[in-house]
Amino acid sequence: MILFSSALEPILENRMIMNKLVIDVTNEKIFLMIITKDDIYNINKENTKFNYEKLTLILKDFLSLYSLKLEDINKIYVNRGPGSFAGIRNSLSIIKAFYVTRKIDYYCYSFNDFKDQKDIKYEDIPNLCDKFKIKKNLIKPIYLS
């Protein structure tokens, strides 16, 4: 038993590392950010119908750029709007698929959720979701009409 439990220690240690992914496709740019223990990485891509369809590939390439895989992500934060219907729909579908297949918890935030907060930065999103008690694994999109 001791041999078995010690063999699991490296696996358990890797799960303790909290890498967070922030996705926002509600505006003119697709914005992705990875927040690791030591660093923050982000990219912007043109927000077009063509890129909506390639969002998973863009995300995969972004993770690979920093030697990460989807398995390395522990939490996902996705902007639920208001904004582009197609962008919100695609990003929510993708994170829901990640949850179903990989059990990666997600938080659907809106900048409207963070009352009285000024100059919000994307790297603040995880802490703001905790502060404002954004519910885990709940989807409530806000589309522009």
LOMI-690500 format. One record per residue: residue number from 1; residue in three letters; x, y, z of N, C-alpha, C, CB in turn. Coordinates in nm, 3 decimals. Glycine has a CB too. Layout:
N
{r NUM, ALA, {X, Y, Z}, {X, Y, Z}, {X, Y, Z}, {X, Y, Z}}
...
//
This chain:
145
{r 1, MET, {0.082, -0.120, 0.000}, {0.000, 0.000, 0.000}, {0.087, 0.126, 0.000}, {-0.093, 0.000, 0.121}}
{r 2, ILE, {0.190, 0.131, 0.078}, {0.277, 0.248, 0.083}, {0.344, 0.270, -0.052}, {0.382, 0.233, 0.194}}
{r 3, LEU, {0.390, 0.162, -0.114}, {0.453, 0.173, -0.246}, {0.353, 0.231, -0.347}, {0.504, 0.035, -0.293}}
{r 4, PHE, {0.230, 0.185, -0.342}, {0.128, 0.233, -0.435}, {0.098, 0.382, -0.412}, {-0.002, 0.150, -0.419}}
{r 5, SER, {0.081, 0.423, -0.288}, {0.048, 0.563, -0.262}, {0.164, 0.655, -0.297}, {0.010, 0.583, -0.116}}
{r 6, SER, {0.288, 0.612, -0.273}, {0.401, 0.698, -0.309}, {0.416, 0.708, -0.460}, {0.530, 0.646, -0.247}}
{r 7, ALA, {0.375, 0.605, -0.530}, {0.381, 0.609, -0.677}, {0.284, 0.712, -0.733}, {0.352, 0.471, -0.736}}
{r 8, LEU, {0.180, 0.745, -0.661}, {0.081, 0.842, -0.706}, {0.119, 0.986, -0.675}, {-0.052, 0.811, -0.642}}
{r 9, GLU, {0.214, 1.008, -0.589}, {0.248, 1.144, -0.548}, {0.278, 1.239, -0.663}, {0.365, 1.140, -0.458}}
{r 10, PRO, {0.360, 1.202, -0.764}, {0.384, 1.297, -0.873}, {0.256, 1.334, -0.948}, {0.485, 1.238, -0.971}}
{r 11, ILE, {0.167, 1.238, -0.966}, {0.042, 1.266, -1.035}, {-0.040, 1.366, -0.955}, {-0.038, 1.137, -1.058}}
{r 12, LEU, {-0.050, 1.344, -0.825}, {-0.128, 1.434, -0.741}, {-0.066, 1.573, -0.737}, {-0.139, 1.379, -0.600}}
{r 13, GLU, {0.067, 1.580, -0.735}, {0.132, 1.711, -0.735}, {0.100, 1.788, -0.862}, {0.284, 1.695, -0.720}}
{r 14, ASN, {0.098, 1.721, -0.978}, {0.067, 1.787, -1.104}, {-0.075, 1.841, -1.106}, {0.087, 1.692, -1.220}}
{r 15, ARG, {-0.167, 1.772, -1.043}, {-0.305, 1.820, -1.038}, {-0.321, 1.943, -0.950}, {-0.395, 1.710, -0.990}}
{r 16, MET, {-0.229, 1.964, -0.859}, {-0.238, 2.078, -0.769}, {-0.202, 2.209, -0.840}, {-0.146, 2.058, -0.649}}
{r 17, ILE, {-0.130, 2.200, -0.950}, {-0.092, 2.320, -1.024}, {-0.218, 2.376, -1.089}, {0.018, 2.289, -1.130}}
{r 18, MET, {-0.245, 2.502, -1.062}, {-0.367, 2.564, -1.112}, {-0.337, 2.653, -1.232}, {-0.436, 2.646, -1.001}}
{r 19, ASN, {-0.370, 2.604, -1.348}, {-0.359, 2.684, -1.469}, {-0.500, 2.724, -1.511}, {-0.286, 2.607, -1.584}}
{r 20, LYS, {-0.518, 2.850, -1.538}, {-0.651, 2.903, -1.570}, {-0.651, 2.958, -1.712}, {-0.692, 3.013, -1.469}}
{r 21, LEU, {-0.762, 2.940, -1.778}, {-0.780, 2.988, -1.914}, {-0.896, 3.087, -1.916}, {-0.804, 2.870, -2.013}}
{r 22, VAL, {-0.872, 3.205, -1.974}, {-0.976, 3.306, -1.990}, {-1.005, 3.318, -2.139}, {-0.933, 3.444, -1.927}}
{r 23, ILE, {-1.135, 3.310, -2.174}, {-1.178, 3.320, -2.313}, {-1.279, 3.433, -2.324}, {-1.239, 3.184, -2.363}}
{r 24, ASP, {-1.257, 3.521, -2.421}, {-1.353, 3.629, -2.448}, {-1.364, 3.648, -2.599}, {-1.311, 3.762, -2.378}}
{r 25, VAL, {-1.480, 3.613, -2.654}, {-1.503, 3.631, -2.798}, {-1.625, 3.719, -2.821}, {-1.522, 3.495, -2.867}}
{r 26, THR, {-1.653, 3.808, -2.727}, {-1.772, 3.892, -2.736}, {-1.749, 4.020, -2.815}, {-1.820, 3.927, -2.598}}
{r 27, ASN, {-1.625, 4.056, -2.837}, {-1.593, 4.184, -2.901}, {-1.531, 4.165, -3.039}, {-1.499, 4.264, -2.813}}
{r 28, GLU, {-1.459, 4.267, -3.087}, {-1.397, 4.261, -3.220}, {-1.280, 4.165, -3.228}, {-1.351, 4.398, -3.261}}
{r 29, LYS, {-1.225, 4.128, -3.115}, {-1.110, 4.037, -3.111}, {-1.144, 3.913, -3.029}, {-0.985, 4.109, -3.052}}
{r 30, ILE, {-1.088, 3.801, -3.071}, {-1.090, 3.681, -2.988}, {-0.974, 3.699, -2.891}, {-1.078, 3.547, -3.073}}
{r 31, PHE, {-1.002, 3.691, -2.763}, {-0.899, 3.710, -2.661}, {-0.886, 3.581, -2.581}, {-0.933, 3.830, -2.568}}
{r 32, LEU, {-0.764, 3.532, -2.569}, {-0.733, 3.415, -2.488}, {-0.621, 3.449, -2.392}, {-0.694, 3.293, -2.577}}
{r 33, MET, {-0.633, 3.403, -2.269}, {-0.529, 3.426, -2.168}, {-0.510, 3.298, -2.087}, {-0.565, 3.546, -2.075}}
{r 34, ILE, {-0.385, 3.263, -2.064}, {-0.349, 3.154, -1.974}, {-0.283, 3.217, -1.852}, {-0.255, 3.049, -2.044}}
{r 35, ILE, {-0.331, 3.180, -1.736}, {-0.273, 3.227, -1.610}, {-0.213, 3.105, -1.541}, {-0.381, 3.300, -1.519}}
{r 36, THR, {-0.081, 3.102, -1.530}, {-0.013, 2.994, -1.460}, {0.035, 3.047, -1.325}, {0.107, 2.937, -1.545}}
{r 37, LYS, {0.098, 2.960, -1.250}, {0.151, 3.002, -1.120}, {0.255, 3.113, -1.136}, {0.213, 2.882, -1.047}}
{r 38, ASP, {0.333, 3.106, -1.244}, {0.444, 3.198, -1.261}, {0.426, 3.304, -1.368}, {0.565, 3.122, -1.291}}
{r 39, ASP, {0.339, 3.277, -1.467}, {0.331, 3.366, -1.582}, {0.187, 3.387, -1.628}, {0.413, 3.310, -1.696}}
{r 40, ILE, {0.171, 3.488, -1.713}, {0.045, 3.516, -1.780}, {0.075, 3.534, -1.928}, {-0.026, 3.643, -1.719}}
{r 41, TYR, {0.002, 3.460, -2.011}, {0.019, 3.467, -2.156}, {-0.115, 3.504, -2.218}, {0.073, 3.333, -2.214}}
{r 42, ASN, {-0.112, 3.582, -2.326}, {-0.238, 3.610, -2.395}, {-0.215, 3.634, -2.543}, {-0.306, 3.731, -2.332}}
{r 43, ILE, {-0.324, 3.618, -2.618}, {-0.323, 3.647, -2.761}, {-0.457, 3.710, -2.800}, {-0.296, 3.519, -2.845}}
{r 44, ASN, {-0.454, 3.782, -2.910}, {-0.574, 3.837, -2.973}, {-0.576, 3.789, -3.117}, {-0.577, 3.994, -2.965}}
{r 45, LYS, {-0.693, 3.753, -3.164}, {-0.713, 3.716, -3.303}, {-0.833, 3.793, -3.354}, {-0.733, 3.561, -3.319}}
{r 46, GLU, {-0.835, 3.814, -3.484}, {-0.949, 3.882, -3.545}, {-1.075, 3.799, -3.519}, {-0.926, 3.902, -3.699}}
{r 47, ASN, {-1.182, 3.866, -3.483}, {-1.308, 3.801, -3.449}, {-1.396, 3.795, -3.574}, {-1.380, 3.875, -3.333}}
{r 48, THR, {-1.379, 3.686, -3.650}, {-1.456, 3.668, -3.773}, {-1.529, 3.534, -3.767}, {-1.365, 3.676, -3.898}}
{r 49, LYS, {-1.626, 3.517, -3.855}, {-1.698, 3.390, -3.861}, {-1.601, 3.275, -3.886}, {-1.805, 3.394, -3.971}}
{r 50, PHE, {-1.504, 3.297, -3.971}, {-1.404, 3.194, -4.000}, {-1.328, 3.154, -3.873}, {-1.306, 3.243, -4.107}}
{r 51, ASN, {-1.290, 3.252, -3.792}, {-1.216, 3.222, -3.669}, {-1.305, 3.158, -3.563}, {-1.153, 3.349, -3.613}}
{r 52, TYR, {-1.436, 3.190, -3.563}, {-1.527, 3.120, -3.470}, {-1.520, 2.971, -3.495}, {-1.673, 3.170, -3.487}}
{r 53, GLU, {-1.520, 2.935, -3.623}, {-1.518, 2.794, -3.660}, {-1.385, 2.728, -3.625}, {-1.547, 2.778, -3.808}}
{r 54, LYS, {-1.279, 2.806, -3.614}, {-1.146, 2.755, -3.582}, {-1.108, 2.778, -3.437}, {-1.043, 2.820, -3.673}}
{r 55, LEU, {-1.202, 2.813, -3.352}, {-1.168, 2.851, -3.215}, {-1.093, 2.740, -3.140}, {-1.295, 2.886, -3.139}}
{r 56, THR, {-1.133, 2.615, -3.157}, {-1.061, 2.507, -3.089}, {-0.918, 2.494, -3.141}, {-1.135, 2.375, -3.107}}
{r 57, LEU, {-0.898, 2.515, -3.270}, {-0.763, 2.509, -3.326}, {-0.678, 2.625, -3.278}, {-0.767, 2.508, -3.479}}
{r 58, ILE, {-0.737, 2.744, -3.271}, {-0.667, 2.861, -3.218}, {-0.626, 2.836, -3.074}, {-0.755, 2.989, -3.229}}
{r 59, LEU, {-0.717, 2.780, -2.997}, {-0.690, 2.750, -2.857}, {-0.580, 2.644, -2.844}, {-0.819, 2.702, -2.788}}
{r 60, LYS, {-0.586, 2.540, -2.924}, {-0.484, 2.434, -2.921}, {-0.347, 2.491, -2.955}, {-0.520, 2.320, -3.019}}
{r 61, ASP, {-0.339, 2.573, -3.060}, {-0.212, 2.634, -3.099}, {-0.159, 2.726, -2.990}, {-0.228, 2.712, -3.230}}
{r 62, PHE, {-0.248, 2.801, -2.927}, {-0.209, 2.891, -2.819}, {-0.150, 2.813, -2.701}, {-0.330, 2.975, -2.772}}
{r 63, LEU, {-0.215, 2.706, -2.661}, {-0.163, 2.623, -2.553}, {-0.028, 2.563, -2.590}, {-0.263, 2.511, -2.517}}
{r 64, SER, {-0.018, 2.511, -2.712}, {0.107, 2.448, -2.758}, {0.223, 2.547, -2.759}, {0.088, 2.390, -2.898}}
{r 65, LEU, {0.194, 2.671, -2.791}, {0.296, 2.774, -2.794}, {0.370, 2.784, -2.660}, {0.234, 2.909, -2.829}}
{r 66, TYR, {0.300, 2.751, -2.551}, {0.360, 2.759, -2.417}, {0.376, 2.620, -2.355}, {0.274, 2.847, -2.326}}
{r 67, SER, {0.386, 2.518, -2.441}, {0.407, 2.380, -2.398}, {0.301, 2.331, -2.301}, {0.544, 2.365, -2.336}}
{r 68, LEU, {0.178, 2.370, -2.325}, {0.066, 2.327, -2.243}, {-0.032, 2.248, -2.329}, {-0.005, 2.448, -2.176}}
{r 69, LYS, {-0.111, 2.166, -2.261}, {-0.219, 2.093, -2.326}, {-0.347, 2.122, -2.250}, {-0.190, 1.939, -2.330}}
{r 70, LEU, {-0.457, 2.084, -2.307}, {-0.585, 2.105, -2.241}, {-0.588, 2.039, -2.103}, {-0.700, 2.051, -2.328}}
{r 71, GLU, {-0.520, 1.926, -2.090}, {-0.515, 1.855, -1.962}, {-0.446, 1.938, -1.854}, {-0.441, 1.722, -1.980}}
{r 72, ASP, {-0.368, 2.038, -1.893}, {-0.298, 2.123, -1.797}, {-0.384, 2.236, -1.744}, {-0.174, 2.181, -1.861}}
{r 73, ILE, {-0.502, 2.256, -1.801}, {-0.593, 2.363, -1.759}, {-0.688, 2.309, -1.653}, {-0.673, 2.419, -1.881}}
{r 74, ASN, {-0.699, 2.382, -1.541}, {-0.784, 2.339, -1.431}, {-0.917, 2.413, -1.425}, {-0.711, 2.358, -1.301}}
{r 75, LYS, {-0.918, 2.538, -1.473}, {-1.041, 2.618, -1.470}, {-1.045, 2.706, -1.595}, {-1.049, 2.706, -1.341}}
{r 76, ILE, {-1.167, 2.724, -1.644}, {-1.187, 2.808, -1.761}, {-1.286, 2.918, -1.723}, {-1.239, 2.725, -1.884}}
{r 77, TYR, {-1.256, 3.040, -1.766}, {-1.343, 3.156, -1.744}, {-1.381, 3.208, -1.881}, {-1.272, 3.268, -1.657}}
{r 78, VAL, {-1.511, 3.210, -1.911}, {-1.557, 3.250, -2.044}, {-1.657, 3.363, -2.031}, {-1.619, 3.130, -2.119}}
{r 79, ASN, {-1.637, 3.467, -2.114}, {-1.727, 3.582, -2.113}, {-1.858, 3.541, -2.178}, {-1.663, 3.704, -2.186}}
{r 80, ARG, {-1.968, 3.558, -2.105}, {-2.101, 3.518, -2.153}, {-2.177, 3.633, -2.216}, {-2.181, 3.461, -2.039}}
{r 81, GLY, {-2.115, 3.749, -2.227}, {-2.179, 3.861, -2.294}, {-2.199, 3.980, -2.202}, {-2.310, 3.819, -2.352}}
{r 82, PRO, {-2.263, 4.081, -2.252}, {-2.325, 4.091, -2.384}, {-2.222, 4.100, -2.495}, {-2.417, 4.212, -2.389}}
{r 83, GLY, {-2.267, 4.058, -2.614}, {-2.178, 4.062, -2.728}, {-2.228, 3.979, -2.843}, {-2.042, 4.017, -2.689}}
{r 84, SER, {-2.137, 3.940, -2.927}, {-2.165, 3.867, -3.049}, {-2.232, 3.732, -3.021}, {-2.037, 3.845, -3.128}}
{r 85, PHE, {-2.349, 3.711, -3.082}, {-2.422, 3.586, -3.063}, {-2.338, 3.465, -3.104}, {-2.552, 3.588, -3.142}}
{r 86, ALA, {-2.281, 3.470, -3.224}, {-2.204, 3.356, -3.275}, {-2.081, 3.329, -3.188}, {-2.162, 3.381, -3.420}}
{r 87, GLY, {-2.012, 3.434, -3.148}, {-1.893, 3.416, -3.065}, {-1.926, 3.357, -2.929}, {-1.824, 3.548, -3.046}}
{r 88, ILE, {-2.031, 3.409, -2.867}, {-2.071, 3.357, -2.735}, {-2.116, 3.212, -2.748}, {-2.184, 3.444, -2.674}}
{r 89, ARG, {-2.200, 3.184, -2.847}, {-2.252, 3.048, -2.867}, {-2.137, 2.950, -2.887}, {-2.347, 3.043, -2.989}}
{r 90, ASN, {-2.042, 2.983, -2.972}, {-1.930, 2.892, -2.998}, {-1.841, 2.872, -2.876}, {-1.846, 2.944, -3.114}}
{r 91, SER, {-1.809, 2.980, -2.808}, {-1.721, 2.966, -2.692}, {-1.789, 2.888, -2.580}, {-1.678, 3.105, -2.640}}
{r 92, LEU, {-1.919, 2.909, -2.559}, {-1.989, 2.834, -2.456}, {-2.001, 2.686, -2.493}, {-2.130, 2.894, -2.433}}
{r 93, SER, {-2.022, 2.658, -2.620}, {-2.028, 2.518, -2.665}, {-1.896, 2.447, -2.642}, {-2.067, 2.511, -2.813}}
{r 94, ILE, {-1.788, 2.517, -2.671}, {-1.655, 2.458, -2.656}, {-1.623, 2.431, -2.510}, {-1.549, 2.549, -2.717}}
{r 95, ILE, {-1.650, 2.526, -2.422}, {-1.616, 2.503, -2.281}, {-1.707, 2.396, -2.221}, {-1.627, 2.634, -2.201}}
{r 96, LYS, {-1.830, 2.390, -2.266}, {-1.920, 2.283, -2.219}, {-1.865, 2.147, -2.263}, {-2.065, 2.303, -2.274}}
{r 97, ALA, {-1.816, 2.137, -2.385}, {-1.755, 2.012, -2.433}, {-1.631, 1.978, -2.350}, {-1.717, 2.024, -2.583}}
{r 98, PHE, {-1.550, 2.077, -2.316}, {-1.433, 2.053, -2.231}, {-1.475, 2.000, -2.094}, {-1.351, 2.183, -2.214}}
{r 99, TYR, {-1.584, 2.054, -2.042}, {-1.634, 2.008, -1.912}, {-1.681, 1.863, -1.922}, {-1.750, 2.099, -1.863}}
{r 100, VAL, {-1.756, 1.832, -2.025}, {-1.811, 1.697, -2.040}, {-1.699, 1.594, -2.062}, {-1.910, 1.692, -2.157}}
{r 101, THR, {-1.602, 1.629, -2.147}, {-1.497, 1.532, -2.181}, {-1.380, 1.530, -2.084}, {-1.446, 1.561, -2.319}}
{r 102, ARG, {-1.345, 1.644, -2.027}, {-1.225, 1.653, -1.943}, {-1.254, 1.691, -1.798}, {-1.130, 1.754, -2.001}}
{r 103, LYS, {-1.379, 1.721, -1.768}, {-1.420, 1.762, -1.632}, {-1.345, 1.888, -1.586}, {-1.395, 1.648, -1.532}}
{r 104, ILE, {-1.325, 1.981, -1.679}, {-1.264, 2.109, -1.646}, {-1.375, 2.204, -1.605}, {-1.180, 2.166, -1.766}}
{r 105, ASP, {-1.372, 2.251, -1.482}, {-1.474, 2.344, -1.434}, {-1.463, 2.476, -1.507}, {-1.461, 2.366, -1.283}}
{r 106, TYR, {-1.577, 2.540, -1.526}, {-1.580, 2.668, -1.596}, {-1.669, 2.767, -1.522}, {-1.630, 2.650, -1.739}}
{r 107, TYR, {-1.643, 2.893, -1.549}, {-1.719, 3.004, -1.491}, {-1.757, 3.097, -1.604}, {-1.637, 3.078, -1.380}}
{r 108, CYS, {-1.886, 3.122, -1.620}, {-1.936, 3.214, -1.723}, {-1.957, 3.349, -1.658}, {-2.070, 3.160, -1.789}}
{r 109, TYR, {-1.872, 3.444, -1.689}, {-1.879, 3.576, -1.628}, {-1.926, 3.678, -1.732}, {-1.741, 3.618, -1.570}}
{r 110, SER, {-1.970, 3.790, -1.683}, {-1.996, 3.908, -1.764}, {-1.932, 4.024, -1.690}, {-2.151, 3.931, -1.788}}
{r 111, PHE, {-1.880, 4.120, -1.762}, {-1.824, 4.237, -1.693}, {-1.934, 4.308, -1.614}, {-1.759, 4.334, -1.795}}
{r 112, ASN, {-2.060, 4.288, -1.653}, {-2.173, 4.345, -1.577}, {-2.186, 4.282, -1.439}, {-2.304, 4.326, -1.655}}
{r 113, ASP, {-2.131, 4.163, -1.419}, {-2.138, 4.094, -1.289}, {-2.052, 4.162, -1.183}, {-2.094, 3.949, -1.305}}
{r 114, PHE, {-1.952, 4.237, -1.224}, {-1.855, 4.293, -1.132}, {-1.891, 4.437, -1.099}, {-1.712, 4.284, -1.190}}
{r 115, LYS, {-1.996, 4.453, -1.023}, {-2.050, 4.584, -0.988}, {-1.945, 4.675, -0.925}, {-2.168, 4.568, -0.893}}
{r 116, ASP, {-1.946, 4.796, -0.970}, {-1.861, 4.902, -0.914}, {-1.710, 4.877, -0.929}, {-1.893, 4.920, -0.770}}
{r 117, GLN, {-1.671, 4.781, -1.009}, {-1.529, 4.758, -1.033}, {-1.488, 4.839, -1.155}, {-1.499, 4.605, -1.054}}
{r 118, LYS, {-1.377, 4.908, -1.142}, {-1.326, 4.990, -1.252}, {-1.195, 4.933, -1.301}, {-1.309, 5.136, -1.208}}
{r 119, ASP, {-1.166, 4.958, -1.429}, {-1.039, 4.916, -1.489}, {-1.011, 4.767, -1.466}, {-0.925, 4.999, -1.433}}
{r 120, ILE, {-1.107, 4.685, -1.500}, {-1.092, 4.539, -1.483}, {-0.994, 4.486, -1.587}, {-1.229, 4.467, -1.495}}
{r 121, LYS, {-0.899, 4.408, -1.541}, {-0.803, 4.342, -1.628}, {-0.840, 4.193, -1.635}, {-0.657, 4.362, -1.577}}
{r 122, TYR, {-0.812, 4.132, -1.748}, {-0.845, 3.991, -1.764}, {-0.780, 3.902, -1.659}, {-0.805, 3.945, -1.900}}
{r 123, GLU, {-0.661, 3.937, -1.617}, {-0.596, 3.855, -1.515}, {-0.667, 3.862, -1.380}, {-0.451, 3.898, -1.499}}
{r 124, ASP, {-0.756, 3.961, -1.362}, {-0.834, 3.974, -1.239}, {-0.960, 3.888, -1.240}, {-0.872, 4.118, -1.218}}
{r 125, ILE, {-0.999, 3.837, -1.356}, {-1.126, 3.764, -1.370}, {-1.141, 3.649, -1.270}, {-1.138, 3.710, -1.512}}
{r 126, PRO, {-1.041, 3.560, -1.253}, {-1.061, 3.451, -1.156}, {-1.091, 3.501, -1.014}, {-0.937, 3.364, -1.152}}
{r 127, ASN, {-1.018, 3.602, -0.968}, {-1.043, 3.655, -0.833}, {-1.179, 3.726, -0.824}, {-0.932, 3.752, -0.793}}
{r 128, LEU, {-1.217, 3.796, -0.931}, {-1.347, 3.863, -0.931}, {-1.461, 3.761, -0.932}, {-1.359, 3.956, -1.052}}
{r 129, CYS, {-1.444, 3.652, -1.004}, {-1.546, 3.547, -1.004}, {-1.563, 3.489, -0.863}, {-1.510, 3.434, -1.103}}
{r 130, ASP, {-1.452, 3.473, -0.791}, {-1.461, 3.427, -0.651}, {-1.528, 3.534, -0.564}, {-1.320, 3.395, -0.596}}
{r 131, LYS, {-1.484, 3.657, -0.577}, {-1.537, 3.766, -0.496}, {-1.688, 3.786, -0.515}, {-1.464, 3.896, -0.528}}
{r 132, PHE, {-1.733, 3.778, -0.640}, {-1.875, 3.801, -0.670}, {-1.955, 3.672, -0.678}, {-1.887, 3.877, -0.801}}
{r 133, LYS, {-1.893, 3.563, -0.634}, {-1.960, 3.433, -0.623}, {-2.028, 3.389, -0.753}, {-2.061, 3.437, -0.512}}
{r 134, ILE, {-1.951, 3.397, -0.863}, {-2.000, 3.348, -0.991}, {-2.010, 3.196, -0.981}, {-1.906, 3.393, -1.111}}
{r 135, LYS, {-2.124, 3.141, -1.016}, {-2.147, 2.998, -0.999}, {-2.068, 2.916, -1.101}, {-2.295, 2.966, -1.012}}
{r 136, LYS, {-2.015, 2.807, -1.050}, {-1.937, 2.716, -1.132}, {-2.030, 2.633, -1.221}, {-1.851, 2.624, -1.043}}
{r 137, ASN, {-1.988, 2.612, -1.347}, {-2.055, 2.524, -1.441}, {-2.200, 2.564, -1.471}, {-2.053, 2.383, -1.389}}
{r 138, LEU, {-2.226, 2.694, -1.475}, {-2.359, 2.746, -1.506}, {-2.349, 2.838, -1.627}, {-2.420, 2.821, -1.383}}
{r 139, ILE, {-2.432, 2.815, -1.726}, {-2.432, 2.895, -1.848}, {-2.557, 2.981, -1.853}, {-2.422, 2.805, -1.974}}
{r 140, LYS, {-2.539, 3.113, -1.860}, {-2.649, 3.208, -1.877}, {-2.602, 3.318, -1.972}, {-2.696, 3.268, -1.738}}
{r 141, PRO, {-2.606, 3.292, -2.103}, {-2.554, 3.390, -2.198}, {-2.634, 3.519, -2.202}, {-2.549, 3.331, -2.335}}
{r 142, ILE, {-2.566, 3.628, -2.239}, {-2.628, 3.759, -2.260}, {-2.594, 3.800, -2.402}, {-2.579, 3.867, -2.154}}
{r 143, TYR, {-2.691, 3.793, -2.490}, {-2.669, 3.829, -2.631}, {-2.712, 3.973, -2.655}, {-2.746, 3.734, -2.727}}
{r 144, LEU, {-2.646, 4.041, -2.747}, {-2.693, 4.172, -2.792}, {-2.812, 4.150, -2.883}, {-2.579, 4.252, -2.864}}
{r 145, SER, {-2.911, 4.238, -2.875}, {-3.026, 4.219, -2.964}, {-3.013, 4.299, -3.089}, {-3.154, 4.255, -2.895}}
//
